[in-house]
Amino acid sequence: MPKNKKPSLGIRKGDTVQVMSGKDRGLTGTVLSVDLERRRVVVEGVNRVTRHIKPGRFKKNNASGGIINAESPIDASNVAIVDPSDNRPTRVGFRRVEVQKRRTDGTTYPSTRSVRVSRRTGTEL
């Protein structure tokens, strides 16, 4: 991939996704974070691991240390976005739509923007 090209997954923070493979197959959850460089996502309630934390580490979560359960990243290829129209997993496509943009002087002009759409139903995600 060229250095000036930003990688894209089609998955964003806040999306509802379903796990398609792995030990948590079939579970759905909300995406908490996305790592574009490593192509991994953290999904709420999925791929929970037990971590032993020293006192003083991660002060916002656990100041006294101990054992905590937290979500661990999973590969983005193992999840699929859930289509909001029928709550079934779908692939992501992109479509250009016409919009009216406004200049600072108040005049408007036609332009296009890219929106994510469901490949199965065509609805906007």
Legacy VTK file of the C-alpha trace (Angstrom):
# vtk DataFile Version 3.0
C-alpha trace
ASCII
DATASET POLYDATA
POINTS 125 float
0.000 0.000 0.000
1.407 3.449 -0.848
2.608 5.503 2.096
0.253 8.396 1.399
-2.812 6.110 1.151
-4.766 5.739 4.391
-5.974 2.163 5.043
-9.720 1.622 5.238
-11.767 -1.135 6.856
-15.328 0.082 6.342
-15.804 -0.354 10.106
-15.954 2.641 12.417
-16.173 3.227 16.142
-19.800 2.929 17.254
-20.869 0.467 14.539
-22.834 -2.618 15.548
-21.041 -5.734 14.319
-21.519 -9.496 14.481
-18.621 -11.914 14.999
-18.483 -14.311 12.059
-15.715 -16.688 13.214
-13.779 -17.603 16.319
-14.740 -18.554 19.856
-17.356 -15.772 20.086
-19.054 -16.561 16.763
-22.600 -15.223 16.551
-22.237 -12.539 19.230
-23.044 -8.932 18.399
-21.632 -5.815 19.990
-20.616 -2.219 19.485
-17.155 -1.345 18.171
-15.183 0.420 20.921
-12.016 1.151 18.933
-10.441 0.492 15.538
-6.725 0.018 14.802
-6.306 0.704 11.085
-2.604 -0.126 10.964
-3.002 -3.626 12.456
-6.537 -4.131 11.003
-8.024 -5.032 14.382
-11.163 -3.943 16.231
-12.245 -4.051 19.870
-15.902 -5.082 20.242
-17.893 -4.613 23.442
-18.465 -7.933 25.226
-16.474 -9.989 22.696
-13.074 -11.709 23.117
-12.885 -10.988 26.847
-9.565 -11.882 28.461
-8.373 -11.923 32.072
-5.537 -9.539 32.860
-3.466 -9.267 36.022
-2.770 -5.596 36.690
-0.100 -4.222 39.034
-1.150 -1.492 41.475
-0.658 1.942 39.979
-1.128 0.826 36.367
-4.187 2.071 34.455
-5.267 4.352 37.284
-8.586 5.201 35.677
-9.665 1.536 35.675
-8.106 -0.011 38.771
-5.890 1.981 41.167
-5.328 -0.913 43.573
-4.391 -3.550 40.997
-5.841 -7.035 40.771
-7.477 -9.219 38.157
-9.755 -7.595 35.582
-11.690 -8.837 32.550
-11.312 -6.693 29.459
-12.017 -6.865 25.739
-9.105 -7.770 23.508
-8.772 -6.818 19.825
-9.903 -9.245 17.134
-9.139 -9.214 13.425
-11.454 -7.024 11.377
-11.988 -9.823 8.848
-13.787 -11.841 11.531
-16.598 -9.315 12.008
-19.371 -8.042 9.744
-21.449 -4.899 10.126
-25.079 -5.494 11.075
-27.592 -3.990 8.639
-29.917 -1.716 10.669
-32.945 -2.487 8.475
-33.111 -6.227 9.298
-30.348 -6.882 11.908
-28.433 -9.308 9.683
-24.716 -9.107 8.829
-23.755 -7.485 5.549
-20.738 -6.306 3.617
-20.011 -2.609 3.236
-20.086 -0.705 -0.021
-19.636 2.964 -0.841
-21.822 5.211 -2.967
-21.474 8.840 -4.033
-24.516 11.022 -3.312
-25.301 14.553 -4.417
-25.367 17.184 -1.649
-25.642 20.951 -1.419
-22.638 22.598 0.227
-22.605 26.126 1.612
-19.860 28.674 1.125
-18.866 31.174 3.807
-20.725 33.944 1.949
-23.981 31.951 2.181
-24.251 30.736 -1.415
-24.658 27.033 -2.111
-23.196 24.748 -4.753
-23.761 21.088 -5.727
-21.158 18.547 -4.683
-20.884 14.833 -3.890
-19.900 12.901 -0.795
-19.228 9.223 -0.136
-21.619 7.260 2.104
-21.397 3.710 3.385
-24.184 1.412 2.209
-25.226 -2.170 2.841
-24.272 -4.406 -0.071
-27.283 -6.662 0.584
-30.100 -4.125 0.930
-28.563 -0.876 -0.318
-29.589 1.078 2.777
-27.255 3.716 4.189
-25.231 2.656 7.220
LINES 1 126
125 0 1 2 3 4 5 6 7 8 9 10 11 12 13 14 15 16 17 18 19 20 21 22 23 24 25 26 27 28 29 30 31 32 33 34 35 36 37 38 39 40 41 42 43 44 45 46 47 48 49 50 51 52 53 54 55 56 57 58 59 60 61 62 63 64 65 66 67 68 69 70 71 72 73 74 75 76 77 78 79 80 81 82 83 84 85 86 87 88 89 90 91 92 93 94 95 96 97 98 99 100 101 102 103 104 105 106 107 108 109 110 111 112 113 114 115 116 117 118 119 120 121 122 123 124
